[in-house]
Amino acid sequence: MDEAVGGQWRSTIAAAQAGDRHALDELVEGWLPLVYNVVGRALNGHADVDDVVQETMLRAVDNLGSLRDPDSFRSWLVAIAMRQIRDRARRRQPVQLDESAAREATDFAELTVLRLQLEGQRREVAEAVRWLDDEDRQLLSLWWLEVAGELTRRELAAAAGISRQHAAVRVQRVKERLETARGIVRALDGACPDLRELTTRWNGRPDSVWRKRLARHIRGCGYCGDTREAVVPAERLLVGIALVPVPVGFTLSLALGGKTAAAATATATATSVGWSAKVMAALTQPAVAVTAGATIVAGGAYVVTQPPDAPPARAAAPTAASTARPPSSTPSVTPTATPSSSPSPSATKKVDLYGTVVDAVDQAPDPNAEPAALPRRPESGITSTGGAKAVMQHRGERVTLSGQGYVLVRWQIAPHDRPGGLTMPTWTGLKGKIFHVASGGGRRMDDVVGDGSDGGYVTGMGGPDIGYTVLPDGTQQMWQNEYFYLDGTVTLNQNERGASYGLTVMPSSWDKVTGDVRYGPPQGAIRYGLVRDNGKDTAPVPQYVTRQTPADPATVAQRSRV
């Protein structure tokens, strides 16, 4: 029985089949994480994951009575999930899958790294999954769980619809391709000049063509092929690894066919949360209104959520797979949807004023528009662990700032070194207050600076000959100089992953900021600067700031509450 679902689940399944609503809730709650991991990894976090998980659980609940052997429940459930994954692939065109994945995905590889806090070669394995084809990723989603102890080989074969002998052959092939992909991830994190030259025209999005090109380069390159540490087989790295938690905000409603809805992932919150949006939408449909009404009386609909002390939600990580997109033909005036100036506070909980107003995406002002007056805030001086001028060029470098005054962060974007998706720097361990007060340097980094003849740059973000640096969706476009006002202590982290960039961090002053933003086209700049400060606590709080000190600074949410 240890190889199947366990005695506890056998009795729960039997009770659910007999019509026990609480047992059905318990069953769905207990097995949702497994289904979410199978589907999420197979689809690499595509926006359709929620729908495929929902359909899988609906079908399982609807057909539970047809299950003859409770011991086969796990393989039966995973087989349903795999059928839904394949059906979804048949319903969609391959081109649509690729394009929408690039725009909509919450990259499951990145989610795995962040939620499970993977480091070193475990992190490398998770990131290598991006380089696999859809069919290999589907089988990998099962093999990963087999190695982690969540599935048996018998269950893997049954879910894949093949014999155990055939499963052994296919798994071995996937393992070989995964090792090739690990080599690519390792090489891209290195400093091989020939590889950087090769990837100049790469858009940063993993695909089969570039996988073959990069693998071919690695096989013939002494630098990339020289592994600095012993490579541990993937199966040894994945033994005992936990399931990726179902994320905050994921909802599951089963208010169809008279069935109860899924219980919450955390039983402590199951009885206190309200109806999910999907359940409420279902209630408005005449076809389900009667049976859903019975479900309301039974009290069996819950939002799948996390307990209040769970880690905060993270904005989509700036990975090459999810951020690469072609630049606008007029990059300095690209219209962009502007999010709300503040996160929506709870209707029942009053929040402090400071920290509820954060940076929002905006358009470049008219080049000749002079900036507003910069409010003068108290200055007692800023001390920096990096000294008067801290230069940060590599991931993991950081500088801690303390005191009361202005700080300059000067950007150096380097797509000629490595283009693609940019992982933004983050402000962590904030004590006190910090504001984004002004932008200067005479230009935004997406302003046109040439015709490509000068090192390949057309804008400060790159050009067609050298590639472009691409910001995560919703990120404020940086200017050459960004100014912040600090009253307290904070650490600025360089999180370079993918696109190459550097930061220069220096204490500044009100006089210097004012002089910079007022230097405009008449003096030779592309545009005047921009004053963002209103002198109050409602001034913009920079994106990617937190009072926490996460183990990985790159996990700071884009629109944090401070």
LUMVEX-234349 format. One record per residue (C-alpha): residue number from 1; residue in three letters; x, y, z. Coordinates in Angstrom, 2 decimals, padded with zeros to 5 digits. Each point is the difference from the previous one (the first is absolute). Example, Ala and Ser with C-alpha at 12.3 -4.5 7.8 and 13.67 -1.06 7.14 Angstrom:
BEGIN
1:ALA:012.30:-004.50:007.80 .
2:SER:001.37:003.44:-000.66 .
! end
This chain:
BEGIN
1:MET:000.00:000.00:000.00 .
2:ASP:003.00:002.32:000.52 .
3:GLU:000.47:000.02:-003.78 .
4:ALA:-003.51:001.29:-000.55 .
5:VAL:-001.98:002.58:001.96 .
6:GLY:000.20:-001.22:003.60 .
7:GLY:-002.65:-001.30:002.38 .
8:GLN:-001.11:003.48:001.04 .
9:TRP:-000.82:000.96:-003.57 .
10:ARG:-001.67:-003.33:-000.73 .
11:SER:-002.64:000.69:002.65 .
12:THR:-000.36:003.65:-001.11 .
13:ILE:-000.52:-001.08:-003.61 .
14:ALA:-002.61:-002.56:001.05 .
15:ALA:-001.84:002.61:002.07 .
16:ALA:000.08:002.51:-002.85 .
17:GLN:-001.38:-002.62:-002.40 .
18:ALA:-002.79:-000.62:002.50 .
19:GLY:-000.99:003.67:-000.11 .
20:ASP:001.84:001.45:003.00 .
21:ARG:000.55:003.67:-000.92 .
22:HIS:002.66:000.56:002.65 .
23:ALA:001.95:-003.00:-001.27 .
24:LEU:-000.22:001.38:-003.54 .
25:ASP:001.30:003.36:001.19 .
26:GLU:002.86:-001.74:001.81 .
27:LEU:000.81:-002.04:-003.08 .
28:VAL:000.14:002.99:-002.30 .
29:GLU:001.98:002.04:002.51 .
30:GLY:002.53:-002.76:000.54 .
31:TRP:000.67:-000.80:-003.65 .
32:LEU:-000.23:003.46:-001.57 .
33:PRO:003.73:000.77:000.59 .
34:LEU:001.04:-003.16:-001.89 .
35:VAL:-002.21:000.86:-002.98 .
36:TYR:001.17:003.61:000.05 .
37:ASN:003.64:-001.12:-000.13 .
38:VAL:-000.59:-002.48:-002.84 .
39:VAL:-001.86:002.55:-002.13 .
40:GLY:002.14:002.98:000.96 .
41:ARG:003.26:-001.72:-000.89 .
42:ALA:-001.39:-001.55:-003.20 .
43:LEU:-001.23:003.40:-001.22 .
44:ASN:002.83:001.97:001.68 .
45:GLY:-002.43:002.30:001.75 .
46:HIS:-001.98:001.03:-003.10 .
47:ALA:-003.14:002.02:000.69 .
48:ASP:-002.07:-003.11:-000.84 .
49:VAL:001.30:-001.83:003.08 .
50:ASP:-002.93:001.17:002.15 .
51:ASP:-002.54:-001.17:-002.58 .
52:VAL:001.66:-003.40:-000.52 .
53:VAL:000.23:-000.60:003.77 .
54:GLN:-003.63:001.07:000.37 .
55:GLU:-001.15:-002.35:-002.77 .
56:THR:002.06:-002.87:001.42 .
57:MET:-001.52:000.32:003.45 .
58:LEU:-003.50:000.42:-001.44 .
59:ARG:000.36:-003.20:-002.01 .
60:ALA:001.45:-001.87:002.97 .
61:VAL:-002.86:001.05:002.27 .
62:ASP:-002.59:-000.69:-002.67 .
63:ASN:001.33:-003.51:-000.74 .
64:LEU:001.05:-001.02:003.50 .
65:GLY:-002.83:-002.51:000.17 .
66:SER:001.49:-001.94:-002.94 .
67:LEU:003.29:-000.62:001.83 .
68:ARG:-000.04:-003.69:000.95 .
69:ASP:003.29:-000.26:001.87 .
70:PRO:000.79:002.81:002.48 .
71:ASP:003.64:-001.14:000.01 .
72:SER:000.31:001.19:-003.62 .
73:PHE:-001.38:003.47:000.78 .
74:ARG:003.33:001.83:-000.37 .
75:SER:000.88:-001.45:-003.42 .
76:TRP:-003.64:000.45:-001.08 .
77:LEU:000.04:003.66:001.03 .
78:VAL:003.36:000.75:-001.64 .
79:ALA:-001.14:-001.78:-003.17 .
80:ILE:-003.01:002.35:-000.14 .
81:ALA:002.36:002.96:000.36 .
82:MET:002.23:-001.25:-002.83 .
83:ARG:-003.02:-000.48:-002.28 .
84:GLN:-001.10:003.57:000.69 .
85:ILE:003.51:001.24:-000.80 .
86:ARG:000.02:-001.86:-003.31 .
87:ASP:-003.54:001.09:-000.85 .
88:ARG:000.99:003.60:000.66 .
89:ALA:003.01:-000.38:-002.33 .
90:ARG:-002.19:-001.38:-002.77 .
91:ARG:-002.49:002.86:000.35 .
92:ARG:002.64:002.71:-000.42 .
93:GLN:002.35:000.84:-002.84 .
94:PRO:003.73:-000.40:000.73 .
95:VAL:000.71:003.64:-000.91 .
96:GLN:-002.70:001.15:002.39 .
97:LEU:001.55:-002.05:002.78 .
98:ASP:003.41:001.53:-000.47 .
99:GLU:-001.14:003.61:-000.28 .
100:SER:-002.49:-000.10:002.84 .
101:ALA:002.44:-001.82:002.26 .
102:ALA:002.49:002.80:-000.49 .
103:ARG:-002.58:002.63:000.91 .
104:GLU:-002.07:-001.69:002.69 .
105:ALA:002.05:-002.61:001.80 .
106:THR:000.88:000.09:003.62 .
107:ASP:003.08:-002.07:-000.81 .
108:PHE:-000.34:-003.27:001.99 .
109:ALA:003.75:-000.50:-000.02 .
110:GLU:000.42:003.38:001.67 .
111:LEU:-002.88:-000.74:002.37 .
112:THR:001.67:-003.28:000.97 .
113:VAL:003.26:001.77:000.77 .
114:LEU:-001.62:002.75:002.03 .
115:ARG:-002.62:-001.91:002.00 .
116:LEU:002.31:-002.93:000.82 .
117:GLN:003.06:002.27:000.44 .
118:LEU:002.12:-002.20:-002.26 .
119:GLU:003.67:000.84:-000.30 .
120:GLY:003.02:-001.24:-001.92 .
121:GLN:-000.52:-003.02:-002.22 .
122:ARG:-003.59:-000.50:001.16 .
123:ARG:-000.74:003.47:-001.31 .
124:GLU:001.82:-000.87:-003.22 .
125:VAL:-002.22:-003.05:-000.55 .
126:ALA:-003.18:002.04:000.49 .
127:GLU:001.15:002.69:-002.44 .
128:ALA:001.06:-002.59:-002.59 .
129:VAL:-003.63:-001.12:-000.35 .
130:ARG:-000.66:003.11:-002.11 .
131:TRP:002.17:-001.45:-002.77 .
132:LEU:-002.01:-003.21:-000.42 .
133:ASP:-002.66:-000.56:-002.65 .
134:ASP:-003.64:-000.28:001.07 .
135:GLU:-000.10:-003.82:-000.27 .
136:ASP:003.19:-000.42:002.05 .
137:ARG:-001.26:002.47:002.60 .
138:GLN:-003.21:-002.01:000.38 .
139:LEU:001.92:-003.18:000.80 .
140:LEU:002.43:001.94:002.17 .
141:SER:-002.91:001.26:002.09 .
142:LEU:-000.68:-003.64:000.91 .
143:TRP:003.61:-001.11:000.37 .
144:TRP:000.79:002.98:002.25 .
145:LEU:-002.79:-001.11:002.34 .
146:GLU:001.14:-003.62:-000.20 .
147:VAL:003.51:000.96:001.11 .
148:ALA:-001.44:002.26:002.70 .
149:GLY:-001.96:-002.95:001.38 .
150:GLU:-003.46:001.21:-001.02 .
151:LEU:-000.58:-002.61:-002.73 .
152:THR:001.15:-003.56:-000.67 .
153:ARG:001.34:-001.23:-003.36 .
154:ARG:-003.18:-002.02:-000.41 .
155:GLU:-002.08:003.15:000.49 .
156:LEU:002.22:001.96:-002.36 .
157:ALA:-000.46:-002.58:-002.76 .
158:ALA:-003.75:-000.20:000.58 .
159:ALA:-000.35:003.79:-000.10 .
160:ALA:002.06:000.22:-003.20 .
161:GLY:-001.99:-002.87:-001.56 .
162:ILE:003.08:-002.13:-000.75 .
163:SER:001.59:-003.20:001.32 .
164:ARG:002.57:000.10:002.79 .
165:GLN:002.68:-001.16:-002.45 .
166:HIS:-000.85:002.79:-002.44 .
167:ALA:-000.14:002.46:002.89 .
168:ALA:003.55:-000.94:000.99 .
169:VAL:001.26:000.74:-003.53 .
170:ARG:-001.83:003.31:-000.27 .
171:VAL:001.06:001.16:003.45 .
172:GLN:003.63:-000.72:-000.86 .
173:ARG:-000.28:002.13:-003.14 .
174:VAL:-001.57:002.86:001.94 .
175:LYS:002.78:-000.21:002.59 .
176:GLU:002.61:000.28:-002.78 .
177:ARG:-001.73:003.06:-001.46 .
178:LEU:-000.32:001.52:003.46 .
179:GLU:003.76:-000.40:000.54 .
180:THR:000.62:001.78:-003.31 .
181:ALA:-002.30:002.80:001.14 .
182:ARG:001.84:000.21:003.34 .
183:GLY:003.21:000.54:-001.94 .
184:ILE:-001.65:002.88:-001.87 .
185:VAL:-001.18:001.64:003.23 .
186:ARG:003.49:-000.39:001.47 .
187:ALA:001.67:001.46:-003.08 .
188:LEU:-002.36:003.00:-000.21 .
189:ASP:000.88:000.82:003.61 .
190:GLY:003.69:-000.07:-000.92 .
191:ALA:002.22:002.55:-001.67 .
192:CYS:001.02:-001.71:-003.26 .
193:PRO:000.64:002.85:-002.50 .
194:ASP:-000.72:-002.25:-002.99 .
195:LEU:-003.37:-000.98:001.47 .
196:ARG:-000.91:003.61:000.61 .
197:GLU:000.84:000.77:-003.60 .
198:LEU:-002.14:-002.94:-001.16 .
199:THR:-003.03:001.16:002.02 .
200:THR:000.14:003.62:-001.17 .
201:ARG:-003.04:-000.51:-002.25 .
202:TRP:-001.84:-002.30:002.40 .
203:ASN:-003.23:001.48:001.38 .
204:GLY:000.49:-001.74:003.35 .
205:ARG:-002.88:-002.45:-000.48 .
206:PRO:000.91:-003.72:000.22 .
207:ASP:-000.96:-001.98:-003.11 .
208:SER:001.13:-003.12:-001.85 .
209:VAL:002.08:001.88:-002.60 .
210:TRP:002.07:001.82:002.59 .
211:ARG:000.25:-003.12:002.14 .
212:LYS:001.73:-001.77:-002.89 .
213:ARG:002.26:002.97:-000.75 .
214:LEU:001.06:000.43:003.60 .
215:ALA:000.48:-003.74:000.55 .
216:ARG:002.18:-000.15:-003.10 .
217:HIS:002.11:002.91:001.27 .
218:ILE:000.38:-001.57:003.46 .
219:ARG:001.18:-003.34:-001.46 .
220:GLY:002.82:001.76:-001.85 .
221:CYS:000.89:002.61:002.62 .
222:GLY:002.73:-000.66:002.53 .
223:TYR:-001.23:002.81:002.24 .
224:CYS:-003.70:-000.95:000.10 .
225:GLY:000.77:-003.72:000.15 .
226:ASP:002.36:000.41:002.96 .
227:THR:-002.29:-000.65:002.97 .
228:ARG:001.37:001.70:003.11 .
229:GLU:-001.76:-002.42:002.35 .
230:ALA:-001.16:-003.59:-000.12 .
231:VAL:-003.38:-000.23:-001.73 .
232:VAL:-002.46:-001.87:002.23 .
233:PRO:-002.56:-002.11:-001.90 .
234:ALA:-003.41:001.62:-000.08 .
235:GLU:-001.75:-002.88:001.77 .
236:ARG:002.30:000.35:003.01 .
237:LEU:-000.74:003.72:000.19 .
238:LEU:-003.76:-000.49:-000.10 .
239:VAL:-000.35:-002.79:002.58 .
240:GLY:-002.39:001.06:002.73 .
241:ILE:-000.65:003.45:-001.46 .
242:ALA:-003.32:001.50:001.03 .
243:LEU:-002.95:000.82:-002.23 .
244:VAL:-000.18:003.62:-001.14 .
245:PRO:-002.73:001.57:002.17 .
246:VAL:-003.22:001.02:-001.71 .
247:PRO:000.49:003.78:-000.38 .
248:VAL:-001.86:002.76:001.76 .
249:GLY:-003.10:001.02:-001.92 .
250:PHE:-000.50:-003.37:-001.74 .
251:THR:-003.70:-000.88:000.14 .
252:LEU:-001.83:-003.21:-000.71 .
253:SER:-003.77:-000.28:-000.18 .
254:LEU:-001.89:-003.24:-000.55 .
255:ALA:-003.54:001.36:000.30 .
256:LEU:-001.26:-002.13:-002.88 .
257:GLY:-002.16:-003.07:-000.12 .
258:GLY:-001.02:000.38:003.63 .
259:LYS:003.57:-000.62:001.14 .
260:THR:001.54:001.85:002.90 .
261:ALA:002.79:002.43:-000.69 .
262:ALA:003.62:-000.59:000.94 .
263:ALA:001.13:000.77:003.51 .
264:ALA:002.79:002.45:000.60 .
265:THR:003.62:-001.10:-000.09 .
266:ALA:000.31:001.15:003.59 .
267:THR:-002.78:-001.45:002.15 .
268:ALA:000.47:002.80:002.52 .
269:THR:-001.37:002.45:-002.51 .
270:ALA:-002.54:-002.22:-001.72 .
271:THR:-002.96:001.03:002.08 .
272:SER:000.73:003.71:000.01 .
273:VAL:000.57:000.88:-003.63 .
274:GLY:-002.74:000.93:-002.42 .
275:TRP:-001.17:-001.12:-003.39 .
276:SER:002.50:000.06:-002.84 .
277:ALA:-000.67:002.06:-003.11 .
278:LYS:-000.35:-003.16:-002.06 .
279:VAL:-002.66:-001.41:002.34 .
280:MET:-001.93:003.25:-000.09 .
281:ALA:000.17:-000.02:-003.78 .
282:ALA:-001.32:-003.55:000.00 .
283:LEU:-002.95:000.97:002.18 .
284:THR:-001.23:002.44:-002.61 .
285:GLN:-000.39:-002.74:-002.59 .
286:PRO:-003.56:-001.45:-000.15 .
287:ALA:001.33:-003.50:-000.66 .
288:VAL:001.67:-000.21:003.39 .
289:ALA:-002.06:002.38:002.09 .
290:VAL:-002.12:-002.71:001.61 .
291:THR:002.79:-002.42:000.88 .
292:ALA:002.28:002.84:001.05 .
293:GLY:-002.69:001.19:002.35 .
294:ALA:000.14:-003.36:001.75 .
295:THR:003.76:000.38:000.23 .
296:ILE:-000.40:003.41:001.68 .
297:VAL:-002.19:-001.55:002.67 .
298:ALA:002.58:-002.72:000.51 .
299:GLY:002.66:002.65:000.41 .
300:GLY:002.36:-001.85:-002.28 .
301:ALA:001.67:002.72:-002.06 .
302:TYR:003.33:001.44:000.98 .
303:VAL:002.77:002.05:-001.55 .
304:VAL:003.26:-001.84:-000.42 .
305:THR:002.44:002.30:001.73 .
306:GLN:002.94:000.14:002.38 .
307:PRO:-000.08:000.80:003.73 .
308:PRO:000.69:003.61:001.00 .
309:ASP:003.58:-000.79:001.04 .
310:ALA:000.89:-001.58:-003.33 .
311:PRO:002.75:001.61:-002.13 .
312:PRO:-001.30:003.00:-001.98 .
313:ALA:-000.90:-000.35:-003.65 .
314:ARG:002.76:000.84:-002.44 .
315:ALA:-000.41:001.79:-003.27 .
316:ALA:000.97:-001.96:-003.11 .
317:ALA:003.70:-000.43:000.04 .
318:PRO:001.91:001.74:-002.77 .
319:THR:001.15:-003.06:-001.87 .
320:ALA:001.03:-000.19:-003.60 .
321:ALA:-002.95:-002.24:-000.71 .
322:SER:-002.57:002.41:001.36 .
323:THR:001.35:003.45:-000.82 .
324:ALA:001.58:-000.06:-003.43 .
325:ARG:-002.01:002.06:-002.45 .
326:PRO:000.88:002.25:-002.95 .
327:PRO:000.62:003.69:000.80 .
328:SER:-002.32:002.71:-001.21 .
329:SER:000.98:001.88:-003.13 .
330:THR:-000.35:003.17:002.08 .
331:PRO:001.39:-001.16:003.32 .
332:SER:000.00:003.33:001.78 .
333:VAL:-003.75:000.51:-000.27 .
334:THR:-001.39:-003.51:000.18 .
335:PRO:-003.54:000.11:001.41 .
336:THR:-000.27:-002.40:002.93 .
337:ALA:-002.94:-001.00:002.08 .
338:THR:000.40:001.71:003.33 .
339:PRO:-000.86:-002.05:003.07 .
340:SER:-001.78:001.50:002.93 .
341:SER:002.09:002.36:002.03 .
342:SER:-000.46:-002.16:003.06 .
343:PRO:-000.82:-003.60:000.87 .
344:SER:-003.62:-000.44:000.99 .
345:PRO:-000.17:-000.03:003.80 .
346:SER:-002.31:-002.33:001.83 .
347:ALA:-003.52:001.31:000.38 .
348:THR:000.09:-000.94:003.66 .
349:LYS:003.58:000.81:000.98 .
350:LYS:001.36:003.51:000.23 .
351:VAL:003.57:000.29:-001.27 .
352:ASP:002.65:002.58:000.77 .
353:LEU:000.33:002.72:-002.61 .
354:TYR:003.72:-000.46:-000.59 .
355:GLY:000.82:-002.74:-002.45 .
356:THR:-003.38:-000.21:-001.71 .
357:VAL:001.10:002.20:-002.91 .
358:VAL:002.60:-001.61:-002.24 .
359:ASP:001.59:000.73:-003.35 .
360:ALA:-002.17:-000.63:-003.03 .
361:VAL:000.96:-000.45:-003.64 .
362:ASP:-000.10:003.37:-001.76 .
363:GLN:000.78:001.58:-003.35 .
364:ALA:003.00:002.19:-000.62 .
365:PRO:-000.85:003.70:000.40 .
366:ASP:000.42:002.46:-002.83 .
367:PRO:003.78:000.53:-000.42 .
368:ASN:-000.36:003.75:000.50 .
369:ALA:-002.32:-000.23:003.02 .
370:GLU:001.86:001.47:002.94 .
371:PRO:-000.38:-001.92:003.25 .
372:ALA:-002.03:001.12:003.00 .
373:ALA:001.82:001.36:003.02 .
374:LEU:001.65:-002.65:002.14 .
375:PRO:-001.26:000.18:003.62 .
376:ARG:002.85:000.41:002.46 .
377:ARG:000.15:-002.75:002.59 .
378:PRO:002.27:000.00:003.08 .
379:GLU:003.59:-001.10:-000.65 .
380:SER:002.35:-001.15:002.76 .
381:GLY:002.10:-002.12:-002.35 .
382:ILE:000.08:-003.54:-001.42 .
383:THR:002.65:-002.59:000.82 .
384:SER:000.64:-002.89:-002.40 .
385:THR:001.76:-003.34:000.51 .
386:GLY:001.25:000.46:-003.55 .
387:GLY:001.62:003.33:000.74 .
388:ALA:-000.46:003.21:-001.99 .
389:LYS:-000.48:-001.93:-003.24 .
390:ALA:-001.12:-003.64:000.04 .
391:VAL:000.14:-001.80:-003.36 .
392:MET:-002.02:-003.23:-000.20 .
393:GLN:000.43:-002.10:-003.15 .
394:HIS:-000.89:-003.53:001.06 .
395:ARG:-002.80:-001.94:001.64 .
396:GLY:000.30:-000.15:003.76 .
397:GLU:001.71:003.35:000.45 .
398:ARG:-001.74:002.41:002.37 .
399:VAL:000.40:003.25:001.85 .
400:THR:-001.65:001.06:003.25 .
401:LEU:-000.99:003.65:000.35 .
402:SER:-000.78:001.75:003.28 .
403:GLY:-000.95:003.51:001.06 .
404:GLN:-002.18:002.80:-001.26 .
405:GLY:000.51:001.38:-003.46 .
406:TYR:000.08:-000.59:-003.76 .
407:VAL:001.49:-002.95:-001.90 .
408:LEU:000.91:-000.30:-003.68 .
409:VAL:-000.31:-003.35:-001.82 .
410:ARG:001.59:000.25:-003.44 .
411:TRP:-000.82:-002.67:-002.58 .
412:GLN:002.29:-001.69:-002.51 .
413:ILE:-001.92:-002.34:-002.32 .
414:ALA:002.26:-002.43:-001.88 .
415:PRO:-001.88:-001.95:-002.71 .
416:HIS:003.26:-000.21:-001.97 .
417:ASP:001.17:-002.20:002.86 .
418:ARG:-003.22:-001.99:000.48 .
419:PRO:-003.49:001.07:-001.14 .
420:GLY:-003.35:-001.47:001.05 .
421:GLY:-002.28:000.19:003.02 .
422:LEU:001.25:002.24:002.81 .
423:THR:-000.27:-000.90:003.69 .
424:MET:-000.50:003.25:001.85 .
425:PRO:002.07:001.10:003.01 .
426:THR:-001.89:-000.09:003.29 .
427:TRP:-000.11:001.98:003.23 .
428:THR:-000.07:-002.28:003.06 .
429:GLY:000.09:000.30:003.78 .
430:LEU:-001.56:003.46:-000.01 .
431:LYS:-000.17:001.73:003.37 .
432:GLY:-001.61:003.40:-000.23 .
433:LYS:-001.20:001.46:-003.29 .
434:ILE:001.22:000.23:-003.58 .
435:PHE:-001.44:001.95:-002.94 .
436:HIS:000.68:000.12:-003.73 .
437:VAL:000.40:003.75:-000.34 .
438:ALA:001.35:000.76:-003.49 .
439:SER:001.36:-001.34:-003.29 .
440:GLY:002.77:001.70:-001.96 .
441:GLY:003.19:-000.46:-001.94 .
442:GLY:-001.44:001.74:-003.03 .
443:ARG:-001.75:-003.10:-001.38 .
444:ARG:-002.12:-003.03:000.64 .
445:MET:001.81:-003.20:-000.86 .
446:ASP:-002.47:-000.73:-002.80 .
447:ASP:000.65:003.35:-001.71 .
448:VAL:001.52:-000.18:-003.48 .
449:VAL:003.74:000.67:000.27 .
450:GLY:001.30:-000.91:-003.46 .
451:ASP:-000.46:-001.97:-003.19 .
452:GLY:001.81:-003.12:001.11 .
453:SER:003.37:001.00:-001.38 .
454:ASP:001.31:000.87:003.47 .
455:GLY:000.51:-003.44:001.48 .
456:GLY:-003.35:-001.25:-001.27 .
457:TYR:-002.10:002.15:002.34 .
458:VAL:-003.21:001.54:-001.37 .
459:THR:-001.42:000.67:003.44 .
460:GLY:001.62:-000.27:003.40 .
461:MET:-001.69:-003.40:000.26 .
462:GLY:001.80:-001.36:-003.08 .
463:GLY:-000.56:-000.43:-003.71 .
464:PRO:-000.72:-002.66:-002.64 .
465:ASP:003.68:-000.78:-000.52 .
466:ILE:000.88:-000.60:003.64 .
467:GLY:-003.43:-000.93:001.40 .
468:TYR:-002.25:001.76:002.48 .
469:THR:-000.27:000.03:003.76 .
470:VAL:-003.66:-000.60:000.89 .
471:LEU:-001.72:001.04:003.22 .
472:PRO:-002.52:-002.18:001.85 .
473:ASP:-003.59:000.97:-000.76 .
474:GLY:-001.16:002.79:002.28 .
475:THR:003.49:001.23:000.87 .
476:GLN:000.71:003.72:-000.04 .
477:GLN:002.33:000.87:-002.90 .
478:MET:003.21:001.24:001.59 .
479:TRP:001.79:003.22:-000.91 .
480:GLN:003.78:000.36:-000.15 .
481:ASN:-000.07:001.44:003.53 .
482:GLU:-002.60:-000.96:002.57 .
483:TYR:-000.20:001.91:003.30 .
484:PHE:-001.38:-001.20:003.31 .
485:TYR:-000.46:001.57:003.40 .
486:LEU:000.74:-002.15:003.04 .
487:ASP:-000.83:000.63:003.63 .
488:GLY:001.25:-003.17:001.70 .
489:THR:001.91:-003.04:-001.26 .
490:VAL:-000.36:-002.19:-003.09 .
491:THR:002.07:-002.39:-002.11 .
492:LEU:000.07:000.22:-003.81 .
493:ASN:000.67:-003.36:-001.68 .
494:GLN:001.36:-000.64:-003.50 .
495:ASN:-001.98:-003.01:-001.29 .
496:GLU:001.47:-000.45:-003.48 .
497:ARG:-001.40:-003.13:-001.62 .
498:GLY:-000.37:-000.18:-003.73 .
499:ALA:000.51:003.51:-001.36 .
500:SER:003.25:001.67:001.04 .
501:TYR:-000.04:003.32:001.84 .
502:GLY:001.91:002.04:002.55 .
503:LEU:-000.87:002.55:002.68 .
504:THR:001.97:002.85:001.49 .
505:VAL:-001.33:001.11:003.40 .
506:MET:001.01:003.29:001.59 .
507:PRO:-001.28:002.24:002.81 .
508:SER:-001.32:003.21:-001.54 .
509:SER:-001.72:003.24:001.05 .
510:TRP:-003.01:002.14:-000.77 .
511:ASP:002.20:002.46:-001.90 .
512:LYS:001.48:-002.72:-002.22 .
513:VAL:-003.38:-001.55:-000.74 .
514:THR:-001.48:003.38:-000.90 .
515:GLY:002.94:000.84:-002.25 .
516:ASP:-000.27:-003.35:-001.79 .
517:VAL:-003.73:000.03:-000.74 .
518:ARG:000.16:003.58:-001.29 .
519:TYR:002.74:-000.83:-002.50 .
520:GLY:-001.97:-000.30:-003.24 .
521:PRO:000.07:000.22:-003.80 .
522:PRO:001.29:003.62:-000.07 .
523:GLN:003.13:-001.27:001.79 .
524:GLY:000.38:-003.09:-002.22 .
525:ALA:-002.09:-002.63:001.79 .
526:ILE:-002.74:-002.04:-001.68 .
527:ARG:-002.61:001.15:002.51 .
528:TYR:-000.42:001.73:003.32 .
529:GLY:-000.29:-002.19:003.08 .
530:LEU:-003.14:-000.86:001.89 .
531:VAL:-000.88:000.88:003.61 .
532:ARG:-002.09:-002.71:001.67 .
533:ASP:000.04:001.26:003.59 .
534:ASN:-002.92:001.94:001.48 .
535:GLY:001.72:000.44:003.35 .
536:LYS:-002.53:-002.20:001.83 .
537:ASP:-000.33:-003.64:000.99 .
538:THR:-002.16:-000.46:-003.08 .
539:ALA:003.09:000.47:-002.19 .
540:PRO:000.84:-003.09:-002.09 .
541:VAL:001.60:-002.89:001.82 .
542:PRO:002.47:-001.77:-002.31 .
543:GLN:-001.00:-003.28:-001.59 .
544:TYR:001.66:-003.16:001.33 .
545:VAL:000.36:001.15:003.62 .
546:THR:-000.67:-001.95:003.20 .
547:ARG:000.67:000.14:003.70 .
548:GLN:000.86:-003.68:-000.10 .
549:THR:003.44:-001.49:-000.67 .
550:PRO:-000.72:-002.99:-002.27 .
551:ALA:002.69:-002.60:-000.65 .
552:ASP:-000.30:000.82:-003.69 .
553:PRO:-000.36:003.79:-000.45 .
554:ALA:-001.33:-000.53:-003.53 .
555:THR:-003.26:-001.36:001.49 .
556:VAL:-001.21:003.41:001.17 .
557:ALA:-003.43:000.73:-001.47 .
558:GLN:-000.32:002.74:-002.60 .
559:ARG:-002.65:001.94:001.96 .
560:SER:000.91:-000.57:003.62 .
561:ARG:-001.80:001.36:003.03 .
562:VAL:002.37:001.80:002.38 .
! end
